[in-house]
Amino acid sequence: MTTIKINEHTKTGKAFMEMFETFFKGLDGIEIVETDSYGQVNEEQSIYSAEFIEKVKKAEENIKQGKTTRLNPDDIWGSIL
């Protein structure tokens, strides 16, 4: 197994990944494995922070439990007061 580290935040890294995916996507024997900065394999990549994901999950739970306030888009101030 060979490991290539690519910084996808750089122009060169982005170009390399685009080229790689164009030419090698779907071929047997080649797989892109995402890792964190410590080299650990990330099972689930997300562009969102863990804190944001937790807030969204809490909001979804509050909606299910009816602990939310609905705003009328035609009368927002009336909905709040």
mmCIF file as gemmi writes it, N, C-alpha and C atoms, coordinates in Angstrom:
data_model
loop_
_atom_site.group_PDB
_atom_site.id
_atom_site.type_symbol
_atom_site.label_atom_id
_atom_site.label_alt_id
_atom_site.label_comp_id
_atom_site.label_asym_id
_atom_site.label_entity_id
_atom_site.label_seq_id
_atom_site.pdbx_PDB_ins_code
_atom_site.Cartn_x
_atom_site.Cartn_y
_atom_site.Cartn_z
_atom_site.occupancy
_atom_site.B_iso_or_equiv
_atom_site.pdbx_formal_charge
_atom_site.auth_seq_id
_atom_site.auth_asym_id
_atom_site.pdbx_PDB_model_num
ATOM 1 N N . MET Axp A 1 ? 0.838 -1.17 0 1 0 ? 1 A 1
ATOM 2 C CA . MET Axp A 1 ? 0 0 0 1 0 ? 1 A 1
ATOM 3 C C . MET Axp A 1 ? 0.885 1.236 0 1 0 ? 1 A 1
ATOM 4 N N . THR Axp A 2 ? 0.504 2.227 -0.784 1 0 ? 2 A 1
ATOM 5 C CA . THR Axp A 2 ? 1.218 3.496 -0.865 1 0 ? 2 A 1
ATOM 6 C C . THR Axp A 2 ? 0.295 4.607 -0.397 1 0 ? 2 A 1
ATOM 7 N N . THR Axp A 3 ? 0.847 5.553 0.349 1 0 ? 3 A 1
ATOM 8 C CA . THR Axp A 3 ? 0.057 6.682 0.835 1 0 ? 3 A 1
ATOM 9 C C . THR Axp A 3 ? 0.577 7.958 0.203 1 0 ? 3 A 1
ATOM 10 N N . ILE Axp A 4 ? -0.326 8.771 -0.304 1 0 ? 4 A 1
ATOM 11 C CA . ILE Axp A 4 ? 0.021 10.085 -0.851 1 0 ? 4 A 1
ATOM 12 C C . ILE Axp A 4 ? -0.756 11.113 -0.053 1 0 ? 4 A 1
ATOM 13 N N . LYS Axp A 5 ? -0.07 12.076 0.555 1 0 ? 5 A 1
ATOM 14 C CA . LYS Axp A 5 ? -0.745 13.13 1.309 1 0 ? 5 A 1
ATOM 15 C C . LYS Axp A 5 ? -0.994 14.313 0.373 1 0 ? 5 A 1
ATOM 16 N N . ILE Axp A 6 ? -2.24 14.757 0.326 1 0 ? 6 A 1
ATOM 17 C CA . ILE Axp A 6 ? -2.628 15.853 -0.553 1 0 ? 6 A 1
ATOM 18 C C . ILE Axp A 6 ? -3.354 16.901 0.278 1 0 ? 6 A 1
ATOM 19 N N . ASN Axp A 7 ? -2.88 18.128 0.211 1 0 ? 7 A 1
ATOM 20 C CA . ASN Axp A 7 ? -3.568 19.225 0.889 1 0 ? 7 A 1
ATOM 21 C C . ASN Axp A 7 ? -4.613 19.768 -0.077 1 0 ? 7 A 1
ATOM 22 N N . GLU Axp A 8 ? -5.873 19.405 0.148 1 0 ? 8 A 1
ATOM 23 C CA . GLU Axp A 8 ? -6.95 19.787 -0.761 1 0 ? 8 A 1
ATOM 24 C C . GLU Axp A 8 ? -7.34 21.257 -0.625 1 0 ? 8 A 1
ATOM 25 N N . HIS Axp A 9 ? -6.693 21.976 0.28 1 0 ? 9 A 1
ATOM 26 C CA . HIS Axp A 9 ? -6.977 23.398 0.438 1 0 ? 9 A 1
ATOM 27 C C . HIS Axp A 9 ? -6.092 24.256 -0.47 1 0 ? 9 A 1
ATOM 28 N N . THR Axp A 10 ? -5.105 23.621 -1.109 1 0 ? 10 A 1
ATOM 29 C CA . THR Axp A 10 ? -4.228 24.368 -2.006 1 0 ? 10 A 1
ATOM 30 C C . THR Axp A 10 ? -4.694 24.216 -3.451 1 0 ? 10 A 1
ATOM 31 N N . LYS Axp A 11 ? -4.276 25.142 -4.286 1 0 ? 11 A 1
ATOM 32 C CA . LYS Axp A 11 ? -4.637 25.103 -5.704 1 0 ? 11 A 1
ATOM 33 C C . LYS Axp A 11 ? -4.11 23.823 -6.359 1 0 ? 11 A 1
ATOM 34 N N . THR Axp A 12 ? -2.876 23.463 -6.048 1 0 ? 12 A 1
ATOM 35 C CA . THR Axp A 12 ? -2.27 22.261 -6.612 1 0 ? 12 A 1
ATOM 36 C C . THR Axp A 12 ? -2.983 21.009 -6.133 1 0 ? 12 A 1
ATOM 37 N N . GLY Axp A 13 ? -3.314 20.967 -4.84 1 0 ? 13 A 1
ATOM 38 C CA . GLY Axp A 13 ? -4.012 19.812 -4.292 1 0 ? 13 A 1
ATOM 39 C C . GLY Axp A 13 ? -5.382 19.621 -4.917 1 0 ? 13 A 1
ATOM 40 N N . LYS Axp A 14 ? -6.106 20.723 -5.104 1 0 ? 14 A 1
ATOM 41 C CA . LYS Axp A 14 ? -7.427 20.649 -5.735 1 0 ? 14 A 1
ATOM 42 C C . LYS Axp A 14 ? -7.309 20.151 -7.175 1 0 ? 14 A 1
ATOM 43 N N . ALA Axp A 15 ? -6.33 20.673 -7.897 1 0 ? 15 A 1
ATOM 44 C CA . ALA Axp A 15 ? -6.133 20.261 -9.29 1 0 ? 15 A 1
ATOM 45 C C . ALA Axp A 15 ? -5.778 18.777 -9.373 1 0 ? 15 A 1
ATOM 46 N N . PHE Axp A 16 ? -4.918 18.325 -8.459 1 0 ? 16 A 1
ATOM 47 C CA . PHE Axp A 16 ? -4.53 16.917 -8.455 1 0 ? 16 A 1
ATOM 48 C C . PHE Axp A 16 ? -5.741 16.022 -8.204 1 0 ? 16 A 1
ATOM 49 N N . MET Axp A 17 ? -6.569 16.379 -7.216 1 0 ? 17 A 1
ATOM 50 C CA . MET Axp A 17 ? -7.741 15.561 -6.896 1 0 ? 17 A 1
ATOM 51 C C . MET Axp A 17 ? -8.726 15.523 -8.061 1 0 ? 17 A 1
ATOM 52 N N . GLU Axp A 18 ? -8.921 16.643 -8.739 1 0 ? 18 A 1
ATOM 53 C CA . GLU Axp A 18 ? -9.809 16.658 -9.901 1 0 ? 18 A 1
ATOM 54 C C . GLU Axp A 18 ? -9.278 15.744 -10.999 1 0 ? 18 A 1
ATOM 55 N N . MET Axp A 19 ? -7.967 15.836 -11.261 1 0 ? 19 A 1
ATOM 56 C CA . MET Axp A 19 ? -7.345 14.996 -12.281 1 0 ? 19 A 1
ATOM 57 C C . MET Axp A 19 ? -7.442 13.522 -11.885 1 0 ? 19 A 1
ATOM 58 N N . PHE Axp A 20 ? -7.156 13.227 -10.626 1 0 ? 20 A 1
ATOM 59 C CA . PHE Axp A 20 ? -7.198 11.854 -10.135 1 0 ? 20 A 1
ATOM 60 C C . PHE Axp A 20 ? -8.594 11.261 -10.287 1 0 ? 20 A 1
ATOM 61 N N . GLU Axp A 21 ? -9.611 11.997 -9.848 1 0 ? 21 A 1
ATOM 62 C CA . GLU Axp A 21 ? -10.987 11.506 -9.927 1 0 ? 21 A 1
ATOM 63 C C . GLU Axp A 21 ? -11.432 11.333 -11.374 1 0 ? 21 A 1
ATOM 64 N N . THR Axp A 22 ? -10.96 12.208 -12.262 1 0 ? 22 A 1
ATOM 65 C CA . THR Axp A 22 ? -11.336 12.107 -13.674 1 0 ? 22 A 1
ATOM 66 C C . THR Axp A 22 ? -10.784 10.835 -14.301 1 0 ? 22 A 1
ATOM 67 N N . PHE Axp A 23 ? -9.533 10.523 -14.017 1 0 ? 23 A 1
ATOM 68 C CA . PHE Axp A 23 ? -8.884 9.4 -14.673 1 0 ? 23 A 1
ATOM 69 C C . PHE Axp A 23 ? -9.055 8.055 -13.975 1 0 ? 23 A 1
ATOM 70 N N . PHE Axp A 24 ? -9.205 8.054 -12.656 1 0 ? 24 A 1
ATOM 71 C CA . PHE Axp A 24 ? -9.139 6.792 -11.927 1 0 ? 24 A 1
ATOM 72 C C . PHE Axp A 24 ? -10.397 6.413 -11.168 1 0 ? 24 A 1
ATOM 73 N N . LYS Axp A 25 ? -11.417 7.237 -11.178 1 0 ? 25 A 1
ATOM 74 C CA . LYS Axp A 25 ? -12.629 6.933 -10.41 1 0 ? 25 A 1
ATOM 75 C C . LYS Axp A 25 ? -13.301 5.673 -10.965 1 0 ? 25 A 1
ATOM 76 N N . GLY Axp A 26 ? -13.641 4.765 -10.076 1 0 ? 26 A 1
ATOM 77 C CA . GLY Axp A 26 ? -14.353 3.559 -10.457 1 0 ? 26 A 1
ATOM 78 C C . GLY Axp A 26 ? -13.474 2.401 -10.888 1 0 ? 26 A 1
ATOM 79 N N . LEU Axp A 27 ? -12.166 2.571 -10.895 1 0 ? 27 A 1
ATOM 80 C CA . LEU Axp A 27 ? -11.279 1.467 -11.264 1 0 ? 27 A 1
ATOM 81 C C . LEU Axp A 27 ? -11.033 0.562 -10.065 1 0 ? 27 A 1
ATOM 82 N N . ASP Axp A 28 ? -10.993 -0.729 -10.312 1 0 ? 28 A 1
ATOM 83 C CA . ASP Axp A 28 ? -10.691 -1.682 -9.247 1 0 ? 28 A 1
ATOM 84 C C . ASP Axp A 28 ? -9.244 -1.512 -8.803 1 0 ? 28 A 1
ATOM 85 N N . GLY Axp A 29 ? -9.016 -1.614 -7.51 1 0 ? 29 A 1
ATOM 86 C CA . GLY Axp A 29 ? -7.662 -1.545 -6.976 1 0 ? 29 A 1
ATOM 87 C C . GLY Axp A 29 ? -7.224 -0.16 -6.566 1 0 ? 29 A 1
ATOM 88 N N . ILE Axp A 30 ? -8.04 0.862 -6.82 1 0 ? 30 A 1
ATOM 89 C CA . ILE Axp A 30 ? -7.694 2.225 -6.435 1 0 ? 30 A 1
ATOM 90 C C . ILE Axp A 30 ? -8.845 2.791 -5.62 1 0 ? 30 A 1
ATOM 91 N N . GLU Axp A 31 ? -8.521 3.291 -4.45 1 0 ? 31 A 1
ATOM 92 C CA . GLU Axp A 31 ? -9.549 3.83 -3.555 1 0 ? 31 A 1
ATOM 93 C C . GLU Axp A 31 ? -9.012 5.078 -2.866 1 0 ? 31 A 1
ATOM 94 N N . ILE Axp A 32 ? -9.833 6.094 -2.765 1 0 ? 32 A 1
ATOM 95 C CA . ILE Axp A 32 ? -9.472 7.298 -2.021 1 0 ? 32 A 1
ATOM 96 C C . ILE Axp A 32 ? -9.951 7.096 -0.595 1 0 ? 32 A 1
ATOM 97 N N . VAL Axp A 33 ? -9.033 7.178 0.361 1 0 ? 33 A 1
ATOM 98 C CA . VAL Axp A 33 ? -9.361 7.022 1.771 1 0 ? 33 A 1
ATOM 99 C C . VAL Axp A 33 ? -9.038 8.338 2.458 1 0 ? 33 A 1
ATOM 100 N N . GLU Axp A 34 ? -10.057 8.967 3.046 1 0 ? 34 A 1
ATOM 101 C CA . GLU Axp A 34 ? -9.877 10.241 3.735 1 0 ? 34 A 1
ATOM 102 C C . GLU Axp A 34 ? -9.299 9.988 5.128 1 0 ? 34 A 1
ATOM 103 N N . THR Axp A 35 ? -8.313 10.786 5.529 1 0 ? 35 A 1
ATOM 104 C CA . THR Axp A 35 ? -7.744 10.696 6.869 1 0 ? 35 A 1
ATOM 105 C C . THR Axp A 35 ? -7.703 12.078 7.495 1 0 ? 35 A 1
ATOM 106 N N . ASP Axp A 36 ? -7.626 12.115 8.821 1 0 ? 36 A 1
ATOM 107 C CA . ASP Axp A 36 ? -7.486 13.399 9.502 1 0 ? 36 A 1
ATOM 108 C C . ASP Axp A 36 ? -6.006 13.758 9.565 1 0 ? 36 A 1
ATOM 109 N N . SER Axp A 37 ? -5.68 14.855 10.26 1 0 ? 37 A 1
ATOM 110 C CA . SER Axp A 37 ? -4.295 15.32 10.306 1 0 ? 37 A 1
ATOM 111 C C . SER Axp A 37 ? -3.376 14.359 11.045 1 0 ? 37 A 1
ATOM 112 N N . TYR Axp A 38 ? -3.936 13.404 11.786 1 0 ? 38 A 1
ATOM 113 C CA . TYR Axp A 38 ? -3.127 12.427 12.502 1 0 ? 38 A 1
ATOM 114 C C . TYR Axp A 38 ? -2.994 11.117 11.729 1 0 ? 38 A 1
ATOM 115 N N . GLY Axp A 39 ? -3.563 11.066 10.528 1 0 ? 39 A 1
ATOM 116 C CA . GLY Axp A 39 ? -3.469 9.862 9.712 1 0 ? 39 A 1
ATOM 117 C C . GLY Axp A 39 ? -4.544 8.84 10.004 1 0 ? 39 A 1
ATOM 118 N N . GLN Axp A 40 ? -5.487 9.185 10.877 1 0 ? 40 A 1
ATOM 119 C CA . GLN Axp A 40 ? -6.576 8.267 11.2 1 0 ? 40 A 1
ATOM 120 C C . GLN Axp A 40 ? -7.633 8.337 10.098 1 0 ? 40 A 1
ATOM 121 N N . VAL Axp A 41 ? -8.176 7.199 9.733 1 0 ? 41 A 1
ATOM 122 C CA . VAL Axp A 41 ? -9.18 7.134 8.67 1 0 ? 41 A 1
ATOM 123 C C . VAL Axp A 41 ? -10.475 7.741 9.18 1 0 ? 41 A 1
ATOM 124 N N . ASN Axp A 42 ? -11.018 8.675 8.398 1 0 ? 42 A 1
ATOM 125 C CA . ASN Axp A 42 ? -12.294 9.284 8.727 1 0 ? 42 A 1
ATOM 126 C C . ASN Axp A 42 ? -13.401 8.484 8.059 1 0 ? 42 A 1
ATOM 127 N N . GLU Axp A 43 ? -14.253 7.899 8.853 1 0 ? 43 A 1
ATOM 128 C CA . GLU Axp A 43 ? -15.347 7.112 8.295 1 0 ? 43 A 1
ATOM 129 C C . GLU Axp A 43 ? -16.397 8.011 7.652 1 0 ? 43 A 1
ATOM 130 N N . GLU Axp A 44 ? -16.595 9.173 8.244 1 0 ? 44 A 1
ATOM 131 C CA . GLU Axp A 44 ? -17.616 10.071 7.738 1 0 ? 44 A 1
ATOM 132 C C . GLU Axp A 44 ? -17.023 11.476 7.651 1 0 ? 44 A 1
ATOM 133 N N . GLN Axp A 45 ? -16.877 11.992 6.455 1 0 ? 45 A 1
ATOM 134 C CA . GLN Axp A 45 ? -16.354 13.335 6.258 1 0 ? 45 A 1
ATOM 135 C C . GLN Axp A 45 ? -17.493 14.33 6.306 1 0 ? 45 A 1
ATOM 136 N N . SER Axp A 46 ? -17.284 15.445 6.935 1 0 ? 46 A 1
ATOM 137 C CA . SER Axp A 46 ? -18.292 16.484 6.992 1 0 ? 46 A 1
ATOM 138 C C . SER Axp A 46 ? -17.611 17.839 6.902 1 0 ? 46 A 1
ATOM 139 N N . ILE Axp A 47 ? -18.264 18.748 6.206 1 0 ? 47 A 1
ATOM 140 C CA . ILE Axp A 47 ? -17.727 20.107 6.118 1 0 ? 47 A 1
ATOM 141 C C . ILE Axp A 47 ? -18.17 20.926 7.321 1 0 ? 47 A 1
ATOM 142 N N . TYR Axp A 48 ? -19.038 20.364 8.152 1 0 ? 48 A 1
ATOM 143 C CA . TYR Axp A 48 ? -19.573 21.081 9.302 1 0 ? 48 A 1
ATOM 144 C C . TYR Axp A 48 ? -18.839 20.685 10.573 1 0 ? 48 A 1
ATOM 145 N N . SER Axp A 49 ? -18.725 21.642 11.5 1 0 ? 49 A 1
ATOM 146 C CA . SER Axp A 49 ? -18.069 21.356 12.771 1 0 ? 49 A 1
ATOM 147 C C . SER Axp A 49 ? -18.959 20.472 13.632 1 0 ? 49 A 1
ATOM 148 N N . ALA Axp A 50 ? -18.351 19.793 14.581 1 0 ? 50 A 1
ATOM 149 C CA . ALA Axp A 50 ? -19.095 18.909 15.469 1 0 ? 50 A 1
ATOM 150 C C . ALA Axp A 50 ? -20.118 19.694 16.296 1 0 ? 50 A 1
ATOM 151 N N . GLU Axp A 51 ? -19.767 20.923 16.685 1 0 ? 51 A 1
ATOM 152 C CA . GLU Axp A 51 ? -20.684 21.748 17.469 1 0 ? 51 A 1
ATOM 153 C C . GLU Axp A 51 ? -21.93 22.087 16.659 1 0 ? 51 A 1
ATOM 154 N N . PHE Axp A 52 ? -21.738 22.419 15.384 1 0 ? 52 A 1
ATOM 155 C CA . PHE Axp A 52 ? -22.873 22.761 14.529 1 0 ? 52 A 1
ATOM 156 C C . PHE Axp A 52 ? -23.785 21.545 14.334 1 0 ? 52 A 1
ATOM 157 N N . ILE Axp A 53 ? -23.198 20.394 14.097 1 0 ? 53 A 1
ATOM 158 C CA . ILE Axp A 53 ? -23.981 19.174 13.903 1 0 ? 53 A 1
ATOM 159 C C . ILE Axp A 53 ? -24.795 18.871 15.153 1 0 ? 53 A 1
ATOM 160 N N . GLU Axp A 54 ? -24.175 19.057 16.329 1 0 ? 54 A 1
ATOM 161 C CA . GLU Axp A 54 ? -24.89 18.818 17.583 1 0 ? 54 A 1
ATOM 162 C C . GLU Axp A 54 ? -26.07 19.779 17.733 1 0 ? 54 A 1
ATOM 163 N N . LYS Axp A 55 ? -25.885 21.048 17.358 1 0 ? 55 A 1
ATOM 164 C CA . LYS Axp A 55 ? -26.974 22.029 17.434 1 0 ? 55 A 1
ATOM 165 C C . LYS Axp A 55 ? -28.126 21.651 16.506 1 0 ? 55 A 1
ATOM 166 N N . VAL Axp A 56 ? -27.793 21.195 15.312 1 0 ? 56 A 1
ATOM 167 C CA . VAL Axp A 56 ? -28.832 20.794 14.36 1 0 ? 56 A 1
ATOM 168 C C . VAL Axp A 56 ? -29.608 19.591 14.885 1 0 ? 56 A 1
ATOM 169 N N . LYS Axp A 57 ? -28.899 18.611 15.436 1 0 ? 57 A 1
ATOM 170 C CA . LYS Axp A 57 ? -29.562 17.434 15.996 1 0 ? 57 A 1
ATOM 171 C C . LYS Axp A 57 ? -30.464 17.815 17.168 1 0 ? 57 A 1
ATOM 172 N N . LYS Axp A 58 ? -29.997 18.73 18.018 1 0 ? 58 A 1
ATOM 173 C CA . LYS Axp A 58 ? -30.811 19.192 19.144 1 0 ? 58 A 1
ATOM 174 C C . LYS Axp A 58 ? -32.052 19.923 18.64 1 0 ? 58 A 1
ATOM 175 N N . ALA Axp A 59 ? -31.904 20.748 17.609 1 0 ? 59 A 1
ATOM 176 C CA . ALA Axp A 59 ? -33.051 21.455 17.03 1 0 ? 59 A 1
ATOM 177 C C . ALA Axp A 59 ? -34.056 20.467 16.443 1 0 ? 59 A 1
ATOM 178 N N . GLU Axp A 60 ? -33.573 19.433 15.758 1 0 ? 60 A 1
ATOM 179 C CA . GLU Axp A 60 ? -34.469 18.414 15.209 1 0 ? 60 A 1
ATOM 180 C C . GLU Axp A 60 ? -35.242 17.712 16.327 1 0 ? 60 A 1
ATOM 181 N N . GLU Axp A 61 ? -34.553 17.416 17.412 1 0 ? 61 A 1
ATOM 182 C CA . GLU Axp A 61 ? -35.211 16.77 18.546 1 0 ? 61 A 1
ATOM 183 C C . GLU Axp A 61 ? -36.267 17.695 19.157 1 0 ? 61 A 1
ATOM 184 N N . ASN Axp A 62 ? -35.948 18.986 19.275 1 0 ? 62 A 1
ATOM 185 C CA . ASN Axp A 62 ? -36.909 19.952 19.806 1 0 ? 62 A 1
ATOM 186 C C . ASN Axp A 62 ? -38.136 20.064 18.903 1 0 ? 62 A 1
ATOM 187 N N . ILE Axp A 63 ? -37.934 19.99 17.611 1 0 ? 63 A 1
ATOM 188 C CA . ILE Axp A 63 ? -39.061 20.04 16.674 1 0 ? 63 A 1
ATOM 189 C C . ILE Axp A 63 ? -39.953 18.824 16.878 1 0 ? 63 A 1
ATOM 190 N N . LYS Axp A 64 ? -39.338 17.644 17.014 1 0 ? 64 A 1
ATOM 191 C CA . LYS Axp A 64 ? -40.112 16.422 17.231 1 0 ? 64 A 1
ATOM 192 C C . LYS Axp A 64 ? -40.917 16.481 18.529 1 0 ? 64 A 1
ATOM 193 N N . GLN Axp A 65 ? -40.353 17.123 19.549 1 0 ? 65 A 1
ATOM 194 C CA . GLN Axp A 65 ? -41.007 17.206 20.849 1 0 ? 65 A 1
ATOM 195 C C . GLN Axp A 65 ? -41.96 18.4 20.95 1 0 ? 65 A 1
ATOM 196 N N . GLY Axp A 66 ? -42.042 19.212 19.912 1 0 ? 66 A 1
ATOM 197 C CA . GLY Axp A 66 ? -42.938 20.362 19.923 1 0 ? 66 A 1
ATOM 198 C C . GLY Axp A 66 ? -42.449 21.515 20.77 1 0 ? 66 A 1
ATOM 199 N N . LYS Axp A 67 ? -41.153 21.595 21.001 1 0 ? 67 A 1
ATOM 200 C CA . LYS Axp A 67 ? -40.574 22.664 21.823 1 0 ? 67 A 1
ATOM 201 C C . LYS Axp A 67 ? -40.087 23.84 20.977 1 0 ? 67 A 1
ATOM 202 N N . THR Axp A 68 ? -40.723 24.089 19.867 1 0 ? 68 A 1
ATOM 203 C CA . THR Axp A 68 ? -40.278 25.164 18.989 1 0 ? 68 A 1
ATOM 204 C C . THR Axp A 68 ? -41.374 26.211 18.837 1 0 ? 68 A 1
ATOM 205 N N . THR Axp A 69 ? -40.966 27.371 18.385 1 0 ? 69 A 1
ATOM 206 C CA . THR Axp A 69 ? -41.911 28.441 18.088 1 0 ? 69 A 1
ATOM 207 C C . THR Axp A 69 ? -41.925 28.647 16.595 1 0 ? 69 A 1
ATOM 208 N N . ARG Axp A 70 ? -43.104 28.597 16.015 1 0 ? 70 A 1
ATOM 209 C CA . ARG Axp A 70 ? -43.216 28.814 14.578 1 0 ? 70 A 1
ATOM 210 C C . ARG Axp A 70 ? -43.428 30.293 14.313 1 0 ? 70 A 1
ATOM 211 N N . LEU Axp A 71 ? -42.708 30.795 13.331 1 0 ? 71 A 1
ATOM 212 C CA . LEU Axp A 71 ? -42.845 32.192 12.938 1 0 ? 71 A 1
ATOM 213 C C . LEU Axp A 71 ? -43.681 32.295 11.682 1 0 ? 71 A 1
ATOM 214 N N . ASN Axp A 72 ? -44.579 33.254 11.677 1 0 ? 72 A 1
ATOM 215 C CA . ASN Axp A 72 ? -45.372 33.547 10.495 1 0 ? 72 A 1
ATOM 216 C C . ASN Axp A 72 ? -44.554 34.49 9.617 1 0 ? 72 A 1
ATOM 217 N N . PRO Axp A 73 ? -44.146 34.103 8.429 1 0 ? 73 A 1
ATOM 218 C CA . PRO Axp A 73 ? -43.302 34.964 7.607 1 0 ? 73 A 1
ATOM 219 C C . PRO Axp A 73 ? -43.988 36.266 7.204 1 0 ? 73 A 1
ATOM 220 N N . ASP Axp A 74 ? -45.316 36.28 7.244 1 0 ? 74 A 1
ATOM 221 C CA . ASP Axp A 74 ? -46.031 37.516 6.899 1 0 ? 74 A 1
ATOM 222 C C . ASP Axp A 74 ? -46.089 38.486 8.076 1 0 ? 74 A 1
ATOM 223 N N . ASP Axp A 75 ? -45.891 37.984 9.288 1 0 ? 75 A 1
ATOM 224 C CA . ASP Axp A 75 ? -45.954 38.833 10.487 1 0 ? 75 A 1
ATOM 225 C C . ASP Axp A 75 ? -44.95 38.308 11.523 1 0 ? 75 A 1
ATOM 226 N N . ILE Axp A 76 ? -43.663 38.485 11.258 1 0 ? 76 A 1
ATOM 227 C CA . ILE Axp A 76 ? -42.634 37.952 12.136 1 0 ? 76 A 1
ATOM 228 C C . ILE Axp A 76 ? -42.72 38.562 13.518 1 0 ? 76 A 1
ATOM 229 N N . TRP Axp A 77 ? -42.829 39.886 13.604 1 0 ? 77 A 1
ATOM 230 C CA . TRP Axp A 77 ? -42.87 40.541 14.918 1 0 ? 77 A 1
ATOM 231 C C . TRP Axp A 77 ? -44.096 40.113 15.694 1 0 ? 77 A 1
ATOM 232 N N . GLY Axp A 78 ? -45.221 39.932 15.039 1 0 ? 78 A 1
ATOM 233 C CA . GLY Axp A 78 ? -46.413 39.452 15.714 1 0 ? 78 A 1
ATOM 234 C C . GLY Axp A 78 ? -46.252 38.04 16.216 1 0 ? 78 A 1
ATOM 235 N N . SER Axp A 79 ? -45.493 37.217 15.503 1 0 ? 79 A 1
ATOM 236 C CA . SER Axp A 79 ? -45.258 35.836 15.927 1 0 ? 79 A 1
ATOM 237 C C . SER Axp A 79 ? -44.378 35.789 17.165 1 0 ? 79 A 1
ATOM 238 N N . ILE Axp A 80 ? -43.458 36.731 17.28 1 0 ? 80 A 1
ATOM 239 C CA . ILE Axp A 80 ? -42.518 36.743 18.41 1 0 ? 80 A 1
ATOM 240 C C . ILE Axp A 80 ? -43.184 37.283 19.66 1 0 ? 80 A 1
ATOM 241 N N . LEU Axp A 81 ? -43.965 38.311 19.519 1 0 ? 81 A 1
ATOM 242 C CA . LEU Axp A 81 ? -44.559 38.971 20.688 1 0 ? 81 A 1
ATOM 243 C C . LEU Axp A 81 ? -45.741 38.283 21.205 1 0 ? 81 A 1
